[in-house]
Amino acid sequence: MENINLNNNDRSASSLWKSMMFVLLCFLMTLPMSAQNRIVRGTVVDQTGETVIGANVRVNGTTRGVITDINGEFEIAADANEKLTVSFIGYVDAVVTANKTTLKITLQEDSQALDEVVVVGYGTQKKATLTGAVSAINNKEIAITKNENVVNMLSGKIPGVRIFQKSSQPGEFDNALDIRGMGEPLIVVDGVPRDKAYFSRMDANEIDNVSVLKDASAAIYGVRAANGVILVTTKRGEASNGKFDITFSANYGWQQFLYVPQTASAADHMLLINEKYYNAFGDNTYPNRTPAKYTWEQMMEYSTGKKKSTNWTKELFDDNVPQQQYNISVNGGSEKVNYFFNLGYLKQEGSYKSGSLNYDRWNFRSNIDAKITNRLKASVQASGYMDEKNQPFTDIWSVYKKAWTYRPTSEAYVDGDHNYPAWDSEMGEPENPVAAINSDLTGYRREKRVNFNGSLTLTYDIPGVKGLNAKAFYSYDYSSTNNTQYKRPYKLYNRREDGTLESFERNPDSNLRRSTDPGYATTMQLSLNYARKFGDHNVSAMVLFEEQYNNWDSFYAQRVMQLVGEYLIYGEEEGQIGSMGGAGDVTRQAYVGKLTYDYKGRYMVDFSFREDGSSRYPKDGRWGFFPGVSAGWRISEEPFVKELVPFLTNLKLRGSWGKMGDDGAAGTYPETAVAYNINKDRIAWFYNGILMTGVEPTAIPNPDKTWYTSKTVNLGLDFDLWNQKLSGTVEFFKRKREGLLATASTVVPGTVGANLPQENLNADQTFGWEISLNHRNRVGDVNYWVGGQISATKNRWDYRLDSQASNSMDAWRRRDVSGRNKDIWFSYEEGGRFSSYEQIRYHDLTGGGYGQGTLPGDYYYKDWNGDGIINGEDNHPMASYNLPVFNYGFVMGADWKGIDVSMNWQGAAGVYNSYDEVFTEVGPFNGGAVLDIYLDRWHTVNPSDDPFNPNTKWVSGLYPATGHSFSNAGTGIKNTSYLRLKTLEVGYTLPKTWIAKAGIQNLRIYFNAYNLLTFTGLDNIDPERPGRQGGANNNADSGILFYNYPVNRTFNIGATIKF
């Protein structure tokens, strides 16, 4: 704003007097006219004095409004008695009287502005009067973390939400998500149920906020809400007097592996393998012991550098792999139409040096809101994504297993020539991993996805009844995957003794498989909504009818190829798989209602119900009733409390009860599935002399099968002190489920021809607590904030159908039995380690596997029951596995004059795991690679000494001399608790005076690190890596998951610019 100097020497007093009289005369002449000819000019600034660009300035009660320009200035027509409201995202609205023609308006930052209204089931509600256990997070808090997976961006930020990242494999989105340990929740995006795969692939820039319903507040979603609900709301356009903003962001990053096990060099490998042979006690004793695998001369070839050791990790994987993300959005509107458009692109390279592992994704979104008439509004949304994942034909887990098990004495390439991948005849699985990672050589797997979503919402304000409106909503979703798997023939090579090359054919039966699985879903909602205030009474209500339909289809074909090419017509026809697949559909209908009431914002009560029907069940058992109720008391609103504790901004006690269900495990009705017998020798008959193929049911039908029910109780306390500078929440919860599906253990005679059906038999409960605490303040020019949350969860069987135990000990030793916590790990307990032969000789316990092969450094078991014998009765509960008991996270940050820094920490405790194969044995798989961790082991001072001679001297170490510990003692069970710095971000926002002339409203540059630091007691293993849980391979894939793609550490640089 320009300052006018009234003492300007170029202006005489006479001319100034004449000018003032002229202005006064003009003013008197305009008094009868419209006040809109009076112009008010002003500047809008923040608390630091920085001008605010794009702030909305409107005259209350009128349609007049403008936005501030690049200098933070505005001009608007307003009467001296009218009031102006100035608003901008993240600030408290400022209301001033237009009694001056020149104004300077300072906006105060509102740290709670985006949290005042929280998204709940089928609507929104003020945070102050919320009675349910609902946590919310906004886009700014989400976007601090930079990751290709939105689910990972929530980690450690929401109380009770547990996220377990198993892998950073491009395009895999491999993580576990649950609320309070209850299982994967229902995810609803803009009113439409989605799955985790969709949510994971969303562009974080299109998300406005995320709410998590953890208690009876989820009951309104009925049969799919037993594990809680995550509500995702996308951004909407904002009215700006017909103008619009364009925001562009770019992010470039480098990915690095976390905790990749390293293998020993060739010389160390030979030494450790020889020790393994020596330490294997057999019939032949020293000096006629098992001969060494490697001679001294062979070892010296590598020690002197005559031969080179192969580091398979370096041969296969890059240390720094690029990842990039770009996004552009347009936001704007007018009184009639608001709009938000977003386009995003992600490119993530994989770690393979071949470049054959990568992922690409495009996201788009269009949200348009229009005011058609004064009573009718419409919203139109269109969104979706297209992505493509590429990888070599060999499974990724197989490549990583080879990287950790292939000998360093094996060549990657013949004479180092990359045109000739080497053949290792000694390995039991003759496939060279450097060939396996090359799609051009061995083949590929390609997965393409297309997802499109569109919706229309019409809202009509019904005349004659204030606060009553009718709403109609319809959405259509389409998704499809198109997969190709092509296995190519290729050759491996070996150098003969005469110097010539010999080749070995691999994958001689080249084959091609193509598959597709299109599907679509529709959602329709019709509702009446009412909200009205009667004095001190606030009432809102809703009734709704909803119908959802899902349809899916799948198809694939496969051929052994005769010609080189990627088309099925190039393959054989006779005896080949022509077509296979499946199809199905599910319909759900629901009648929904809710009522919310509060008195003076002091006493609150909410009721909800949902009458749910699902086609997954027989007609007589398809419908269920799911009610919910919650109440709250804002103690801080009592007059006597305000007087006694003036610094208490808010204190609210609340409780809830709700009933929910789950039909996800039911499959589709009719329950009698059929399977064709291809061989015609089991289910078949002759018709007119021709053998006809028959079908058989896979299980006996159960017409009484229905969903299980879940009843949730929650008690919470919310508090805010010193005008929300300090705030927190304490929650206690319990969920009881009944009717969990199980199959009776009764043996059915083979003559029945089918298995017993699933029945609603079992029951369990989940219980725990949550605590969160947050503080934010401003000191001078510095804003800072710090917050943390921790939760604890346990799961217990109330009833679990099981076979009859033979005795009380048998019953007690079973893991999953009625009345016992879930995920209990039974094991022998480590009693200590043998340090000498004398200790081994005089060890007073029998059993436990001790014998002639026991060496110094080996573990021995603890006599848990004290009977002097190590046997099954010493096997007792040792730890919990699967998911952590405790989950926690905290955030902290500050900003000062455009510089900002923020951190997000996340951790878990009370969880254990077990790792086998390369982590429990030296040289598994016929003398394969040895991890370098085993160099810290018990070994004889002289490698040639007899390990079974009592006079042999030993050097102590972490690992036993035998190269493996007892699988369930000592190093077998690992405490996988950890604390991880998930995000560190440092940014700088350029002063507006630097960029305003270029037409730029805001420009921020930043550095960001993901998974920067990890504190854990583990060595060489990422604490989130899956392993063998519970001392047994409970999951058929857990052995594979152990070798999955590692979790990444990522460094990012980026910028966000707003025009």
Secondary structure as GFF3:
##gff-version 3
##sequence-region A 1 1059
A	DSSP	alpha_helix	13	30	.	.	.	ID=ss1
A	DSSP	three_ten_helix	35	37	.	.	.	ID=ss2
A	DSSP	beta_strand	39	45	.	.	.	ID=ss3
A	DSSP	beta_strand	56	59	.	.	.	ID=ss4
A	DSSP	beta_strand	65	67	.	.	.	ID=ss5
A	DSSP	beta_strand	73	77	.	.	.	ID=ss6
A	DSSP	beta_strand	83	87	.	.	.	ID=ss7
A	DSSP	beta_strand	94	97	.	.	.	ID=ss8
A	DSSP	beta_strand	102	106	.	.	.	ID=ss9
A	DSSP	three_ten_helix	113	115	.	.	.	ID=ss10
A	DSSP	beta_strand	117	120	.	.	.	ID=ss11
A	DSSP	beta_strand	123	126	.	.	.	ID=ss12
A	DSSP	three_ten_helix	127	129	.	.	.	ID=ss13
A	DSSP	beta_strand	134	138	.	.	.	ID=ss14
A	DSSP	alpha_helix	139	143	.	.	.	ID=ss15
A	DSSP	three_ten_helix	152	154	.	.	.	ID=ss16
A	DSSP	beta_strand	161	165	.	.	.	ID=ss17
A	DSSP	beta_strand	175	179	.	.	.	ID=ss18
A	DSSP	beta_strand	186	189	.	.	.	ID=ss19
A	DSSP	beta_strand	192	194	.	.	.	ID=ss20
A	DSSP	alpha_helix	196	200	.	.	.	ID=ss21
A	DSSP	three_ten_helix	204	206	.	.	.	ID=ss22
A	DSSP	beta_strand	207	213	.	.	.	ID=ss23
A	DSSP	three_ten_helix	216	224	.	.	.	ID=ss24
A	DSSP	beta_strand	229	234	.	.	.	ID=ss25
A	DSSP	beta_strand	244	257	.	.	.	ID=ss26
A	DSSP	alpha_helix	266	279	.	.	.	ID=ss27
A	DSSP	alpha_helix	296	303	.	.	.	ID=ss28
A	DSSP	alpha_helix	312	316	.	.	.	ID=ss29
A	DSSP	beta_strand	321	333	.	.	.	ID=ss30
A	DSSP	beta_strand	337	349	.	.	.	ID=ss31
A	DSSP	beta_strand	358	371	.	.	.	ID=ss32
A	DSSP	beta_strand	376	392	.	.	.	ID=ss33
A	DSSP	alpha_helix	396	405	.	.	.	ID=ss34
A	DSSP	three_ten_helix	414	416	.	.	.	ID=ss35
A	DSSP	alpha_helix	433	436	.	.	.	ID=ss36
A	DSSP	alpha_helix	439	442	.	.	.	ID=ss37
A	DSSP	beta_strand	443	461	.	.	.	ID=ss38
A	DSSP	beta_strand	468	487	.	.	.	ID=ss39
A	DSSP	beta_strand	490	495	.	.	.	ID=ss40
A	DSSP	beta_strand	501	506	.	.	.	ID=ss41
A	DSSP	beta_strand	511	516	.	.	.	ID=ss42
A	DSSP	beta_strand	519	534	.	.	.	ID=ss43
A	DSSP	beta_strand	537	560	.	.	.	ID=ss44
A	DSSP	three_ten_helix	568	570	.	.	.	ID=ss45
A	DSSP	beta_strand	580	599	.	.	.	ID=ss46
A	DSSP	beta_strand	603	614	.	.	.	ID=ss47
A	DSSP	three_ten_helix	619	621	.	.	.	ID=ss48
A	DSSP	beta_strand	623	634	.	.	.	ID=ss49
A	DSSP	three_ten_helix	635	637	.	.	.	ID=ss50
A	DSSP	alpha_helix	639	644	.	.	.	ID=ss51
A	DSSP	beta_strand	648	662	.	.	.	ID=ss52
A	DSSP	beta_strand	674	676	.	.	.	ID=ss53
A	DSSP	beta_strand	684	687	.	.	.	ID=ss54
A	DSSP	beta_strand	690	693	.	.	.	ID=ss55
A	DSSP	beta_strand	695	697	.	.	.	ID=ss56
A	DSSP	beta_strand	708	721	.	.	.	ID=ss57
A	DSSP	beta_strand	726	743	.	.	.	ID=ss58
A	DSSP	three_ten_helix	750	752	.	.	.	ID=ss59
A	DSSP	beta_strand	758	779	.	.	.	ID=ss60
A	DSSP	beta_strand	782	799	.	.	.	ID=ss61
A	DSSP	alpha_helix	808	812	.	.	.	ID=ss62
A	DSSP	beta_strand	824	827	.	.	.	ID=ss63
A	DSSP	beta_strand	830	833	.	.	.	ID=ss64
A	DSSP	alpha_helix	837	841	.	.	.	ID=ss65
A	DSSP	beta_strand	846	847	.	.	.	ID=ss66
A	DSSP	beta_strand	859	861	.	.	.	ID=ss67
A	DSSP	beta_strand	869	870	.	.	.	ID=ss68
A	DSSP	three_ten_helix	872	874	.	.	.	ID=ss69
A	DSSP	beta_strand	876	880	.	.	.	ID=ss70
A	DSSP	beta_strand	886	896	.	.	.	ID=ss71
A	DSSP	beta_strand	899	909	.	.	.	ID=ss72
A	DSSP	beta_strand	912	914	.	.	.	ID=ss73
A	DSSP	three_ten_helix	917	919	.	.	.	ID=ss74
A	DSSP	alpha_helix	924	927	.	.	.	ID=ss75
A	DSSP	three_ten_helix	932	935	.	.	.	ID=ss76
A	DSSP	beta_strand	939	940	.	.	.	ID=ss77
A	DSSP	beta_strand	954	955	.	.	.	ID=ss78
A	DSSP	three_ten_helix	970	972	.	.	.	ID=ss79
A	DSSP	beta_strand	973	975	.	.	.	ID=ss80
A	DSSP	beta_strand	978	989	.	.	.	ID=ss81
A	DSSP	alpha_helix	992	995	.	.	.	ID=ss82
A	DSSP	three_ten_helix	996	998	.	.	.	ID=ss83
A	DSSP	beta_strand	1002	1016	.	.	.	ID=ss84
A	DSSP	three_ten_helix	1029	1031	.	.	.	ID=ss85
A	DSSP	alpha_helix	1038	1041	.	.	.	ID=ss86
A	DSSP	beta_strand	1048	1058	.	.	.	ID=ss87
###
